[in-house]
Amino acid sequence: MGSLQLKNIHKSFGNVNVLKGIDLDVKDGEFVIFVGPSGCGKSTLLRIVAGLEDATDGTVEIDGEIVNAKSPNERGIAMVFQTYALYPHLTVRDNMSLGLKQAKRPAAEIKERVDIASKMLSLETYLDRRPAELSGGQRQRVAIGRAIVRKPKLFLFDEPLSNLDAALRVNTRLEIAKLHRTLDATMVYVTHDQTEAMTLADRIVVLHDGYIEQVGTPMELYNNPANKFVAGFIGSPQMNFIDAEHLGVKDAKTVGIRPEHIALDNKAGDISGKVTHVEQLGGDTNVYLDCGEAGQVSIRLFGQHDVDVDSVQFAKFENDKTFYFDDAGKRIAAL
C-alpha cells in the first residue's frame, strides 16, 4: 500500500550540496522519522519524496514505481505541514473535503470519508466552524483529517507539532500514534524533537550534513549508537563526553556516558567535581558537576535527592553503559 524506496538521492542548491547520497527503504505500514540538526537536509528530503522539490540525482519509488517525474497529486501522498495550511474562509468540513471535491469524488463518498476522519480525530462538533474559531491543536487535527480523507499511500509530516505548546504537543502526539495504529498507514515524519521521534517511530533515521548517520529503532539508537554524533543526538539530557585522557583511558579519544547511568558518591568514583547546580524535577533530580579540565558532567538521579551546591562529589559510571569513541568519533569496542 505505501512502501518507499530512496536510491542514491542527491540534492544541490547551486554550489551547496544538501543531500549527498541517501539510500533508504521504508516498509508498508512503517512509521519512520527523520531527525537531525537544522540544515541537515531532513525537510528537503521529505519535500523530494512529496514532489515539492526535484532530486538532483537518484530515484524515489513509491510501491515500486519510480515517481520522480510525477507531480505531488499523482504520487498518492498526503502532506501535513507545520503551518496547517487551512483556508480561513472555509469551514472545517469544507477544508477537509476540498481535495476530494477537486478530484470530483461523489458527494456521498466525500461525506462518509469526512465523517469517519472527524470522528477519528474528535472533530465532529467543529465541522461547521472556521479555522479562526479553533485552537492550534484543533487546526492541526483538521490538517491531519484533510490528509486522512484522501486515503493516501503515504502520509508525510513536516514538523507538525512545532507550533503547539507543550501540553498540546503531548496530546497531539498521542493522537498521531493512535492514528498510525488505527490506519496501519505508512508515515514519514520530520521533527527536531527527539521525544517525538523516540515515542512515535518504528525506526529513526539520523541525518547529519547530508548523510544518514544511522537507521534503527529508538532503543537501538539509544543503546547502540554507531558514533559520537548519534550518541549525543539521541537521549535527553544529552550524553556526557569526556576526553579519555582525563579518565586514564589510553585506547580511546572520548568516553561517553549518559546522565542516567551515573551514580553520585561522596567518597570514590570515576571522576570528581564540584556541584554547580541542582534541578529538582520531582520525579528526577539533575545534578551538574564542574570537573575542571574534564568539563561539566550532568547526572540524572531517579527520585528526589538533596545535594548541596558547592559540595565535592564523585561520579560513578555504570561500566556496561559506558561508550568509547576514536579520533573520528566512531564507536569502538568496550575497553
C-alpha positions as a Markdown table, in Angstrom:
| # | Residue | x | y | z |
|---|---|---|---|---|
| 1 | Met | 0.0 | 0.0 | 0.0 |
| 2 | Gly | 2.7 | 2.5 | 0.8 |
| 3 | Ser | 6.3 | 1.3 | 0.6 |
| 4 | Leu | 9.0 | 3.9 | -0.1 |
| 5 | Gln | 12.5 | 3.4 | -1.6 |
| 6 | Leu | 15.0 | 6.2 | -1.9 |
| 7 | Lys | 18.0 | 5.3 | -4.0 |
| 8 | Asn | 21.2 | 7.5 | -4.1 |
| 9 | Ile | 19.3 | 10.8 | -3.6 |
| 10 | His | 21.4 | 13.9 | -4.1 |
| 11 | Lys | 20.2 | 17.5 | -3.9 |
| 12 | Ser | 22.2 | 20.6 | -4.6 |
| 13 | Phe | 21.2 | 24.3 | -4.4 |
| 14 | Gly | 23.7 | 26.0 | -6.6 |
| 15 | Asn | 27.1 | 25.0 | -5.2 |
| 16 | Val | 25.7 | 23.8 | -1.9 |
| 17 | Asn | 25.3 | 20.0 | -1.6 |
| 18 | Val | 22.4 | 19.4 | 0.8 |
| 19 | Leu | 21.9 | 15.7 | 0.3 |
| 20 | Lys | 24.9 | 13.5 | -0.6 |
| 21 | Gly | 23.6 | 10.1 | -1.5 |
| 22 | Ile | 20.6 | 8.9 | 0.6 |
| 23 | Asp | 19.5 | 5.3 | 0.4 |
| 24 | Leu | 16.5 | 4.2 | 2.5 |
| 25 | Asp | 13.7 | 1.6 | 2.4 |
| 26 | Val | 10.5 | 2.3 | 4.3 |
| 27 | Lys | 8.2 | -0.7 | 4.6 |
| 28 | Asp | 4.5 | -0.7 | 4.1 |
| 29 | Gly | 2.8 | 0.4 | 7.3 |
| 30 | Glu | 6.0 | 1.6 | 9.0 |
| 31 | Phe | 6.4 | 4.9 | 10.9 |
| 32 | Val | 9.8 | 6.3 | 10.1 |
| 33 | Ile | 11.1 | 9.6 | 11.5 |
| 34 | Phe | 13.9 | 11.8 | 10.1 |
| 35 | Val | 15.8 | 13.7 | 12.8 |
| 36 | Gly | 18.9 | 15.8 | 12.8 |
| 37 | Pro | 20.2 | 19.3 | 13.4 |
| 38 | Ser | 19.0 | 22.3 | 11.5 |
| 39 | Gly | 20.4 | 22.3 | 7.9 |
| 40 | Cys | 21.0 | 18.5 | 7.8 |
| 41 | Gly | 18.6 | 18.0 | 4.9 |
| 42 | Lys | 15.7 | 16.3 | 6.6 |
| 43 | Ser | 12.9 | 18.6 | 5.4 |
| 44 | Thr | 14.5 | 18.8 | 1.9 |
| 45 | Leu | 14.4 | 15.0 | 1.7 |
| 46 | Leu | 10.8 | 14.9 | 2.7 |
| 47 | Arg | 9.9 | 17.5 | 0.1 |
| 48 | Ile | 11.7 | 15.4 | -2.5 |
| 49 | Val | 9.5 | 12.4 | -1.5 |
| 50 | Ala | 6.5 | 14.7 | -1.8 |
| 51 | Gly | 7.5 | 16.0 | -5.2 |
| 52 | Leu | 7.7 | 19.6 | -3.9 |
| 53 | Glu | 11.5 | 19.5 | -4.8 |
| 54 | Asp | 13.3 | 17.7 | -7.5 |
| 55 | Ala | 16.3 | 15.5 | -6.7 |
| 56 | Thr | 19.5 | 16.5 | -8.4 |
| 57 | Asp | 20.2 | 12.7 | -8.8 |
| 58 | Gly | 18.7 | 9.5 | -7.6 |
| 59 | Thr | 15.2 | 7.9 | -7.7 |
| 60 | Val | 12.1 | 8.0 | -5.5 |
| 61 | Glu | 9.9 | 4.8 | -5.6 |
| 62 | Ile | 6.5 | 4.5 | -4.1 |
| 63 | Asp | 5.1 | 1.0 | -4.1 |
| 64 | Gly | 7.8 | 0.0 | -6.5 |
| 65 | Glu | 7.0 | 2.7 | -9.1 |
| 66 | Ile | 9.5 | 5.5 | -9.8 |
| 67 | Val | 7.7 | 8.8 | -9.3 |
| 68 | Asn | 10.4 | 11.3 | -10.0 |
| 69 | Ala | 8.5 | 12.7 | -13.0 |
| 70 | Lys | 5.1 | 12.7 | -11.2 |
| 71 | Ser | 3.5 | 15.7 | -9.6 |
| 72 | Pro | 2.6 | 15.7 | -5.9 |
| 73 | Asn | -1.0 | 15.0 | -6.8 |
| 74 | Glu | 0.0 | 11.9 | -8.8 |
| 75 | Arg | 2.2 | 10.3 | -6.1 |
| 76 | Gly | -0.6 | 9.1 | -3.8 |
| 77 | Ile | 0.8 | 11.1 | -0.9 |
| 78 | Ala | -0.8 | 13.5 | 1.6 |
| 79 | Met | 1.4 | 16.0 | 3.5 |
| 80 | Val | 0.7 | 17.7 | 6.8 |
| 81 | Phe | 2.7 | 20.9 | 7.3 |
| 82 | Gln | 3.9 | 22.8 | 10.3 |
| 83 | Thr | 1.7 | 25.8 | 9.4 |
| 84 | Tyr | -1.6 | 23.9 | 9.0 |
| 85 | Ala | -2.2 | 25.5 | 5.5 |
| 86 | Leu | -6.0 | 25.7 | 6.0 |
| 87 | Tyr | -8.3 | 28.0 | 4.0 |
| 88 | Pro | -9.6 | 30.6 | 6.5 |
| 89 | His | -12.9 | 31.2 | 4.7 |
| 90 | Leu | -13.8 | 27.6 | 4.6 |
| 91 | Thr | -15.4 | 25.5 | 7.3 |
| 92 | Val | -13.7 | 22.5 | 8.9 |
| 93 | Arg | -15.8 | 20.2 | 6.7 |
| 94 | Asp | -15.0 | 22.1 | 3.6 |
| 95 | Asn | -11.3 | 22.3 | 4.4 |
| 96 | Met | -11.2 | 18.5 | 4.9 |
| 97 | Ser | -13.3 | 17.7 | 1.8 |
| 98 | Leu | -11.7 | 20.2 | -0.7 |
| 99 | Gly | -9.2 | 17.8 | -2.2 |
| 100 | Leu | -11.9 | 15.2 | -2.8 |
| 101 | Lys | -14.2 | 17.8 | -4.4 |
| 102 | Gln | -11.4 | 18.8 | -6.7 |
| 103 | Ala | -10.9 | 15.1 | -7.6 |
| 104 | Lys | -14.7 | 15.0 | -8.4 |
| 105 | Arg | -15.5 | 12.3 | -5.9 |
| 106 | Pro | -19.2 | 11.6 | -5.3 |
| 107 | Ala | -20.8 | 13.7 | -2.6 |
| 108 | Ala | -21.9 | 10.7 | -0.6 |
| 109 | Glu | -18.4 | 9.3 | -0.5 |
| 110 | Ile | -17.0 | 12.7 | 0.5 |
| 111 | Lys | -19.4 | 13.0 | 3.4 |
| 112 | Glu | -18.6 | 9.4 | 4.5 |
| 113 | Arg | -14.9 | 10.0 | 4.5 |
| 114 | Val | -15.1 | 13.3 | 6.3 |
| 115 | Asp | -17.4 | 11.8 | 8.9 |
| 116 | Ile | -15.1 | 8.9 | 9.6 |
| 117 | Ala | -12.0 | 11.1 | 9.8 |
| 118 | Ser | -13.7 | 13.7 | 12.0 |
| 119 | Lys | -14.8 | 11.0 | 14.4 |
| 120 | Met | -11.3 | 9.6 | 14.5 |
| 121 | Leu | -9.9 | 13.0 | 15.5 |
| 122 | Ser | -12.8 | 14.1 | 17.7 |
| 123 | Leu | -13.7 | 16.9 | 15.4 |
| 124 | Glu | -17.5 | 16.1 | 14.9 |
| 125 | Thr | -18.7 | 19.2 | 16.8 |
| 126 | Tyr | -16.4 | 21.5 | 14.9 |
| 127 | Leu | -17.3 | 20.7 | 11.3 |
| 128 | Asp | -19.2 | 24.0 | 10.8 |
| 129 | Arg | -16.6 | 26.2 | 12.3 |
| 130 | Arg | -13.9 | 28.1 | 10.5 |
| 131 | Pro | -10.1 | 27.9 | 11.4 |
| 132 | Ala | -10.1 | 31.2 | 13.3 |
| 133 | Glu | -12.6 | 29.7 | 15.7 |
| 134 | Leu | -10.3 | 26.8 | 16.6 |
| 135 | Ser | -7.3 | 26.3 | 18.8 |
| 136 | Gly | -3.9 | 25.5 | 17.4 |
| 137 | Gly | -4.3 | 21.8 | 18.3 |
| 138 | Gln | -7.7 | 21.7 | 16.7 |
| 139 | Arg | -6.4 | 23.3 | 13.5 |
| 140 | Gln | -3.6 | 20.7 | 13.3 |
| 141 | Arg | -6.2 | 17.9 | 13.7 |
| 142 | Val | -8.1 | 19.4 | 10.8 |
| 143 | Ala | -4.9 | 19.4 | 8.7 |
| 144 | Ile | -4.4 | 15.7 | 9.6 |
| 145 | Gly | -8.1 | 15.0 | 8.9 |
| 146 | Arg | -7.7 | 16.5 | 5.4 |
| 147 | Ala | -4.8 | 14.1 | 4.8 |
| 148 | Ile | -6.8 | 11.1 | 6.1 |
| 149 | Val | -9.8 | 11.6 | 3.8 |
| 150 | Arg | -7.6 | 11.3 | 0.8 |
| 151 | Lys | -6.6 | 7.7 | 1.8 |
| 152 | Pro | -3.0 | 8.2 | 0.6 |
| 153 | Lys | -0.4 | 5.6 | 0.1 |
| 154 | Leu | 2.0 | 7.6 | 2.2 |
| 155 | Phe | 1.5 | 10.2 | 4.9 |
| 156 | Leu | 4.2 | 12.9 | 5.1 |
| 157 | Phe | 4.5 | 15.1 | 8.2 |
| 158 | Asp | 6.8 | 18.1 | 8.3 |
| 159 | Glu | 7.3 | 19.2 | 11.9 |
| 160 | Pro | 3.6 | 19.1 | 12.5 |
| 161 | Leu | 3.7 | 19.8 | 16.3 |
| 162 | Ser | 6.3 | 22.6 | 16.4 |
| 163 | Asn | 3.8 | 25.4 | 16.6 |
| 164 | Leu | 1.9 | 23.9 | 19.5 |
| 165 | Asp | 2.5 | 24.5 | 23.2 |
| 166 | Ala | 3.9 | 21.7 | 25.4 |
| 167 | Ala | 0.6 | 20.2 | 26.6 |
| 168 | Leu | -0.9 | 20.2 | 23.1 |
| 169 | Arg | 2.2 | 18.6 | 21.7 |
| 170 | Val | 1.8 | 15.7 | 24.0 |
| 171 | Asn | -1.9 | 15.3 | 23.3 |
| 172 | Thr | -1.5 | 15.6 | 19.5 |
| 173 | Arg | 1.5 | 13.2 | 19.6 |
| 174 | Leu | -0.7 | 10.6 | 21.3 |
| 175 | Glu | -3.4 | 11.1 | 18.7 |
| 176 | Ile | -0.9 | 10.6 | 15.8 |
| 177 | Ala | 0.3 | 7.4 | 17.5 |
| 178 | Lys | -3.2 | 6.1 | 17.8 |
| 179 | Leu | -3.9 | 7.2 | 14.2 |
| 180 | His | -1.0 | 5.1 | 12.9 |
| 181 | Arg | -2.2 | 2.1 | 14.8 |
| 182 | Thr | -5.8 | 2.6 | 13.5 |
| 183 | Leu | -5.0 | 3.2 | 9.9 |
| 184 | Asp | -2.0 | 0.9 | 9.7 |
| 185 | Ala | -0.6 | 3.5 | 7.3 |
| 186 | Thr | 2.9 | 4.3 | 6.2 |
| 187 | Met | 4.1 | 7.5 | 7.7 |
| 188 | Val | 7.3 | 9.5 | 7.2 |
| 189 | Tyr | 7.8 | 12.3 | 9.7 |
| 190 | Val | 10.3 | 15.1 | 10.2 |
| 191 | Thr | 11.0 | 16.6 | 13.6 |
| 192 | His | 13.7 | 18.3 | 15.6 |
| 193 | Asp | 12.1 | 17.0 | 18.8 |
| 194 | Gln | 13.7 | 13.7 | 19.8 |
| 195 | Thr | 10.9 | 13.0 | 22.3 |
| 196 | Glu | 8.6 | 12.8 | 19.3 |
| 197 | Ala | 11.0 | 10.6 | 17.5 |
| 198 | Met | 11.6 | 8.2 | 20.4 |
| 199 | Thr | 7.9 | 7.8 | 21.3 |
| 200 | Leu | 6.4 | 7.6 | 17.8 |
| 201 | Ala | 8.9 | 5.9 | 15.4 |
| 202 | Asp | 9.2 | 2.3 | 14.4 |
| 203 | Arg | 12.6 | 3.4 | 13.1 |
| 204 | Ile | 14.5 | 6.7 | 13.3 |
| 205 | Val | 16.8 | 8.0 | 10.5 |
| 206 | Val | 19.5 | 10.2 | 11.9 |
| 207 | Leu | 20.7 | 12.7 | 9.3 |
| 208 | His | 23.8 | 14.9 | 9.6 |
| 209 | Asp | 25.5 | 17.1 | 6.9 |
| 210 | Gly | 23.5 | 15.5 | 4.1 |
| 211 | Tyr | 24.3 | 11.9 | 5.1 |
| 212 | Ile | 22.5 | 9.2 | 7.0 |
| 213 | Glu | 24.5 | 8.5 | 10.2 |
| 214 | Gln | 22.4 | 5.6 | 11.4 |
| 215 | Val | 19.0 | 4.0 | 11.0 |
| 216 | Gly | 17.4 | 1.9 | 13.7 |
| 217 | Thr | 14.6 | 1.5 | 16.3 |
| 218 | Pro | 14.6 | 4.1 | 19.1 |
| 219 | Met | 16.1 | 1.7 | 21.5 |
| 220 | Glu | 18.8 | 0.5 | 19.0 |
| 221 | Leu | 20.0 | 4.1 | 18.6 |
| 222 | Tyr | 19.8 | 4.7 | 22.4 |
| 223 | Asn | 21.6 | 1.5 | 23.4 |
| 224 | Asn | 23.9 | 1.0 | 20.4 |
| 225 | Pro | 24.8 | 4.3 | 18.7 |
| 226 | Ala | 27.2 | 3.9 | 15.8 |
| 227 | Asn | 29.2 | 7.0 | 16.5 |
| 228 | Lys | 29.6 | 10.0 | 18.8 |
| 229 | Phe | 27.2 | 12.2 | 16.8 |
| 230 | Val | 24.3 | 9.7 | 17.2 |
| 231 | Ala | 25.2 | 9.1 | 20.8 |
| 232 | Gly | 25.0 | 12.8 | 21.5 |
| 233 | Phe | 21.9 | 13.5 | 19.5 |
| 234 | Ile | 19.7 | 10.7 | 20.9 |
| 235 | Gly | 18.9 | 11.0 | 24.7 |
| 236 | Ser | 17.9 | 13.8 | 27.0 |
| 237 | Pro | 19.7 | 15.2 | 28.9 |
| 238 | Gln | 22.5 | 14.8 | 26.3 |
| 239 | Met | 25.2 | 12.2 | 26.8 |
| 240 | Asn | 28.3 | 13.4 | 28.6 |
| 241 | Phe | 31.5 | 13.3 | 26.6 |
| 242 | Ile | 34.8 | 13.4 | 28.4 |
| 243 | Asp | 38.3 | 13.4 | 26.9 |
| 244 | Ala | 39.6 | 9.9 | 27.6 |
| 245 | Glu | 42.9 | 11.2 | 29.0 |
| 246 | His | 41.1 | 12.7 | 32.0 |
| 247 | Leu | 39.9 | 9.2 | 32.9 |
| 248 | Gly | 43.1 | 7.4 | 32.3 |
| 249 | Val | 41.8 | 5.6 | 29.2 |
| 250 | Lys | 44.5 | 5.2 | 26.6 |
| 251 | Asp | 42.9 | 3.4 | 23.6 |
| 252 | Ala | 40.1 | 5.9 | 23.0 |
| 253 | Lys | 39.8 | 9.6 | 22.3 |
| 254 | Thr | 36.4 | 10.2 | 24.0 |
| 255 | Val | 34.4 | 8.4 | 26.7 |
| 256 | Gly | 30.6 | 8.8 | 26.6 |
| 257 | Ile | 28.2 | 8.2 | 29.5 |
| 258 | Arg | 24.5 | 9.1 | 29.7 |
| 259 | Pro | 23.4 | 11.2 | 32.8 |
| 260 | Glu | 21.0 | 8.4 | 33.9 |
| 261 | His | 23.9 | 5.9 | 34.0 |
| 262 | Ile | 25.9 | 7.8 | 36.6 |
| 263 | Ala | 25.6 | 7.5 | 40.4 |
| 264 | Leu | 26.8 | 10.0 | 42.9 |
| 265 | Asp | 29.2 | 9.1 | 45.7 |
| 266 | Asn | 30.9 | 11.4 | 48.2 |
| 267 | Lys | 33.9 | 9.1 | 48.6 |
| 268 | Ala | 35.0 | 7.4 | 45.3 |
| 269 | Gly | 34.2 | 7.2 | 41.7 |
| 270 | Asp | 35.4 | 7.6 | 38.1 |
| 271 | Ile | 35.7 | 11.4 | 38.3 |
| 272 | Ser | 35.1 | 14.1 | 40.8 |
| 273 | Gly | 33.8 | 17.7 | 40.7 |
| 274 | Lys | 32.1 | 20.5 | 42.5 |
| 275 | Val | 28.3 | 20.7 | 42.3 |
| 276 | Thr | 27.4 | 23.9 | 40.5 |
| 277 | His | 23.6 | 23.4 | 40.1 |
| 278 | Val | 20.8 | 21.1 | 41.2 |
| 279 | Glu | 17.5 | 20.8 | 39.4 |
| 280 | Gln | 14.7 | 19.2 | 41.4 |
| 281 | Leu | 12.1 | 18.0 | 38.9 |
| 282 | Gly | 10.0 | 15.9 | 41.3 |
| 283 | Gly | 10.4 | 12.5 | 39.6 |
| 284 | Asp | 14.1 | 13.1 | 38.8 |
| 285 | Thr | 17.0 | 15.2 | 40.1 |
| 286 | Asn | 19.6 | 16.6 | 37.7 |
| 287 | Val | 23.0 | 17.4 | 39.3 |
| 288 | Tyr | 25.7 | 19.3 | 37.4 |
| 289 | Leu | 29.4 | 18.8 | 38.4 |
| 290 | Asp | 32.3 | 21.1 | 37.4 |
| 291 | Cys | 35.1 | 18.6 | 36.8 |
| 292 | Gly | 37.8 | 21.1 | 35.9 |
| 293 | Glu | 39.7 | 20.4 | 32.7 |
| 294 | Ala | 37.3 | 17.4 | 32.1 |
| 295 | Gly | 34.4 | 19.9 | 31.8 |
| 296 | Gln | 30.9 | 19.7 | 33.1 |
| 297 | Val | 29.3 | 16.3 | 33.9 |
| 298 | Ser | 25.5 | 16.1 | 34.2 |
| 299 | Ile | 23.9 | 13.4 | 36.3 |
| 300 | Arg | 20.3 | 12.3 | 36.3 |
| 301 | Leu | 19.1 | 10.6 | 39.5 |
| 302 | Phe | 15.8 | 8.9 | 39.8 |
| 303 | Gly | 13.6 | 10.4 | 42.5 |
| 304 | Gln | 14.3 | 13.3 | 44.9 |
| 305 | His | 17.8 | 13.9 | 46.3 |
| 306 | Asp | 19.2 | 16.6 | 48.4 |
| 307 | Val | 22.6 | 17.5 | 47.1 |
| 308 | Asp | 24.4 | 20.6 | 48.3 |
| 309 | Val | 25.7 | 23.1 | 45.8 |
| 310 | Asp | 29.5 | 23.7 | 46.1 |
| 311 | Ser | 29.9 | 20.2 | 47.7 |
| 312 | Val | 32.5 | 17.9 | 46.1 |
| 313 | Gln | 31.0 | 14.7 | 44.7 |
| 314 | Phe | 32.3 | 11.7 | 42.8 |
| 315 | Ala | 30.6 | 10.4 | 39.6 |
| 316 | Lys | 30.5 | 6.6 | 39.4 |
| 317 | Phe | 29.8 | 5.3 | 35.9 |
| 318 | Glu | 27.9 | 2.1 | 35.0 |
| 319 | Asn | 30.7 | 0.1 | 33.2 |
| 320 | Asp | 28.3 | -1.7 | 30.8 |
| 321 | Lys | 26.7 | 1.6 | 29.8 |
| 322 | Thr | 29.9 | 3.5 | 29.1 |
| 323 | Phe | 30.8 | 4.2 | 25.4 |
| 324 | Tyr | 34.2 | 4.8 | 23.8 |
| 325 | Phe | 35.0 | 6.7 | 20.6 |
| 326 | Asp | 38.1 | 7.1 | 18.4 |
| 327 | Asp | 39.5 | 10.3 | 16.9 |
| 328 | Ala | 37.0 | 10.3 | 14.1 |
| 329 | Gly | 34.1 | 9.9 | 16.5 |
| 330 | Lys | 33.4 | 6.2 | 15.5 |
| 331 | Arg | 32.4 | 4.0 | 18.4 |
| 332 | Ile | 34.9 | 1.3 | 19.4 |
| 333 | Ala | 34.6 | -1.8 | 21.5 |
| 334 | Ala | 34.5 | -1.6 | 25.3 |
| 335 | Leu | 37.9 | -1.3 | 26.8 |
